[in-house]
């Protein structure tokens, strides 16, 4: 993703417009997903590497509250 693509994505989010119309964006609705690749690519969470592919990502059953 180029910087201007990311800027367009962020601007679209801020304006609460549908991001799926942007080039290169794929939207999915799910409660879990798996991702894999031939190479062990890093997985980031909040900018930190927390794992490597393959991974399974699932939503928790309880909401987290941030203050």
Secondary structure, 3 states (H helix, E strand, C coil): CCHHHHHHHHHHHHCCCCHHHCCCCCCCCCCEEEECCCCCCEEEECCEEEEECCEEEECCCCCCCCC
